Amino acid sequence: MIENDLFLRACRRESVSRIPVWYMRQAGRYQPDYRDVRKRYSLIEICENPEICVQVTLSPVKQLGVDAAILFSDIMVPIAPMGMPFEIQKDRGPVMEHPIRQASDIERLRPIDPESDLPYVLETIRILARELKVPLLGFAGGPFTLASYMIEGGPSRDYLRTKAMMYGEPKMWYGLMDRLGDMVITYLRAQIQAGASAVQIFDSWVGSLAPDDYAEYVLPTMERIFSELADLHAPRIYFGVTTGELLPLFAKAGADVYGVDWRVPIRTARGKLGRNVAIQGNLDPAVLLAPWPEIQRRAESIIDMGIEQPGFVFNLGHGVFPSVSGEQLQRLTTFVHEYSERALRG
Ligand SMILES: Cc1c2[nH]c(c1CCC(=O)O)Cc1[nH]c(c(CCC(=O)O)c1C)Cc1[nH]c(c(CCC(=O)O)c1C)Cc1[nH]c(c(C)c1CCC(=O)O)C2
């Protein structure tokens, strides 16, 4: 039962008494108890075991006092039931056994049925929805970001194979975008119907595209995804990294909230996105390694810009990383609550 709905109110641009805060990748290796669990289970085994997955999802909420939980999973989880096995390699990320190389690799991709393909994800969400006092975020990867792993075969810096297909084999590319768009719609609808109160699309690597190419090759699929999720009335968040030049096009995708990284100031992001959406972000996670006064100074500046208009959620500009101190995150969470409460009182 949700008792603290600040996050949902901010996503809907309603008035709040203080700014809600959560952190991307708030569950992970910076936590000693997460590292203990990972000694016994792989990441995928955690995701496939509702009892463990619930505890991993709950632990940062209890430890940090954040205003939202995010389902512990990975963007690659629904790719396996589409017919593409993968593994998560330590300190590297997702690696595909047989990356996409030809049209038949795309044609053989299957639609997912979350209840039969991913029952453990929906069971985890149902348990969390009963136990949590703050909203639960579900999530999926963005089609471009997912395609980059499926085509490159693993993490990439320049996405050469992905872009070669996008620019040179548009029929194949749109066939892949259509299938991944269908999967994201089906997967997020199932997460919301199981109990997620909001959803986020992590399109982490889409910032590698030029605006015209994003508009041509990716935006139509994003418009379809957000439009197909509208009737469920769960806030839809769209996040990417290095997306400053894409934001005017991001605004056309139809999300309710846009997550931005530290490269674009909140005020500038609002200018590019327009006034009728909420903003989430955008502390550079590396700042968490600086002394507390520097963290506080930057958090104040972000909050001062965030509260200039209704619809602001404090977050990092990308995920928490392993060497971050849990104590600093705890201190930052308390600071955001206290500083924003005073600032909003005027
Ligand atoms: C690009 C991406 C992936 N997965 C995800 C993204 C988008 C978010 C982002 O951009 O950071 C999404 C994701 N994956 C994971 C989360 C955590 C959710 C939560 O906070 O509970 C989230 C939000 C678990 C995970 N997924 C992964 C970890 C790493 C720790 C581990 O292997 O246990 C976690 C906590 C593995 C993974 N998975 C992926 C990569 C690149 C890696 C390796 C990077 C790393 O090692 O941190 C793909």
The ligand as an SDF file (V2000), in Angstrom:
LIG
                    3D

 48 52  0  0  0  0  0  0  0  0999 V2000
   22.6500   -0.4250  -20.2580 C   0  0  0  0  0  0  0  0  0  0  0  0
   21.8700   -1.1740  -19.2220 C   0  0  0  0  0  0  0  0  0  0  0  0
   22.0220   -2.5180  -18.8920 C   0  0  0  0  0  0  0  0  0  0  0  0
   21.1510   -2.8570  -17.9140 N   0  0  0  0  0  0  0  0  0  0  0  0
   20.4190   -1.7080  -17.6020 C   0  0  0  0  0  0  0  0  0  0  0  0
   20.8470   -0.6750  -18.4220 C   0  0  0  0  0  0  0  0  0  0  0  0
   20.2570    0.7140  -18.4540 C   0  0  0  0  0  0  0  0  0  0  0  0
   20.7110    1.4700  -17.1920 C   0  0  0  0  0  0  0  0  0  0  0  0
   22.1060    2.0360  -17.3870 C   0  0  0  0  0  0  0  0  0  0  0  0
   22.3550    2.5840  -18.4730 O   0  0  0  0  0  0  0  0  0  0  0  0
   22.8980    1.8970  -16.4410 O   0  0  0  0  0  0  0  0  0  0  0  0
   19.3000   -1.6400  -16.6330 C   0  0  0  0  0  0  0  0  0  0  0  0
   19.5960   -2.1130  -15.2670 C   0  0  0  0  0  0  0  0  0  0  0  0
   20.3050   -3.2480  -14.9610 N   0  0  0  0  0  0  0  0  0  0  0  0
   20.2960   -3.3770  -13.6160 C   0  0  0  0  0  0  0  0  0  0  0  0
   19.5670   -2.3080  -13.0540 C   0  0  0  0  0  0  0  0  0  0  0  0
   19.4080   -2.0950  -11.5480 C   0  0  0  0  0  0  0  0  0  0  0  0
   18.0100   -1.9290  -11.1230 C   0  0  0  0  0  0  0  0  0  0  0  0
   18.0430   -1.5230   -9.6300 C   0  0  0  0  0  0  0  0  0  0  0  0
   18.5840   -0.4420   -9.3040 O   0  0  0  0  0  0  0  0  0  0  0  0
   17.5780   -2.3180   -8.8110 O   0  0  0  0  0  0  0  0  0  0  0  0
   19.1300   -1.5270  -14.0900 C   0  0  0  0  0  0  0  0  0  0  0  0
   18.2570   -0.2870  -14.0360 C   0  0  0  0  0  0  0  0  0  0  0  0
   20.8790   -4.5290  -12.8880 C   0  0  0  0  0  0  0  0  0  0  0  0
   22.3160   -4.7650  -13.2370 C   0  0  0  0  0  0  0  0  0  0  0  0
   22.7550   -5.1570  -14.4580 N   0  0  0  0  0  0  0  0  0  0  0  0
   24.1130   -5.3410  -14.3930 C   0  0  0  0  0  0  0  0  0  0  0  0
   24.5520   -5.0310  -13.1000 C   0  0  0  0  0  0  0  0  0  0  0  0
   26.0000   -5.0490  -12.6640 C   0  0  0  0  0  0  0  0  0  0  0  0
   26.2490   -5.7590  -11.3650 C   0  0  0  0  0  0  0  0  0  0  0  0
   26.1630   -7.2500  -11.4570 C   0  0  0  0  0  0  0  0  0  0  0  0
   26.5900   -7.8080  -12.4870 O   0  0  0  0  0  0  0  0  0  0  0  0
   25.6540   -7.7790  -10.4790 O   0  0  0  0  0  0  0  0  0  0  0  0
   23.4140   -4.6800  -12.3610 C   0  0  0  0  0  0  0  0  0  0  0  0
   23.3000   -4.2900  -10.9050 C   0  0  0  0  0  0  0  0  0  0  0  0
   24.9550   -5.7960  -15.5190 C   0  0  0  0  0  0  0  0  0  0  0  0
   24.8520   -4.9240  -16.7310 C   0  0  0  0  0  0  0  0  0  0  0  0
   23.7020   -4.7810  -17.4610 N   0  0  0  0  0  0  0  0  0  0  0  0
   23.9650   -3.9070  -18.4740 C   0  0  0  0  0  0  0  0  0  0  0  0
   25.2860   -3.4650  -18.3690 C   0  0  0  0  0  0  0  0  0  0  0  0
   25.9410   -2.4540  -19.2690 C   0  0  0  0  0  0  0  0  0  0  0  0
   25.8400   -4.1250  -17.2850 C   0  0  0  0  0  0  0  0  0  0  0  0
   27.2710   -4.0410  -16.8020 C   0  0  0  0  0  0  0  0  0  0  0  0
   27.5190   -2.7230  -16.1420 C   0  0  0  0  0  0  0  0  0  0  0  0
   27.8110   -2.9680  -14.7200 C   0  0  0  0  0  0  0  0  0  0  0  0
   28.5460   -3.9630  -14.4730 O   0  0  0  0  0  0  0  0  0  0  0  0
   27.3140   -2.2260  -13.8870 O   0  0  0  0  0  0  0  0  0  0  0  0
   22.9510   -3.5120  -19.4860 C   0  0  0  0  0  0  0  0  0  0  0  0
  1  2  1  0
  2  3  2  0
  2  6  1  0
  3  4  1  0
  3 48  1  0
  4  5  1  0
  5  6  2  0
  5 12  1  0
  6  7  1  0
  7  8  1  0
  8  9  1  0
  9 10  2  0
  9 11  1  0
 12 13  1  0
 13 14  1  0
 13 22  2  0
 14 15  1  0
 15 16  2  0
 15 24  1  0
 16 17  1  0
 16 22  1  0
 17 18  1  0
 18 19  1  0
 19 20  2  0
 19 21  1  0
 22 23  1  0
 24 25  1  0
 25 26  1  0
 25 34  2  0
 26 27  1  0
 27 28  2  0
 27 36  1  0
 28 29  1  0
 28 34  1  0
 29 30  1  0
 30 31  1  0
 31 32  2  0
 31 33  1  0
 34 35  1  0
 36 37  1  0
 37 38  1  0
 37 42  2  0
 38 39  1  0
 39 40  2  0
 39 48  1  0
 40 41  1  0
 40 42  1  0
 42 43  1  0
 43 44  1  0
 44 45  1  0
 45 46  2  0
 45 47  1  0
M  END
$$$$
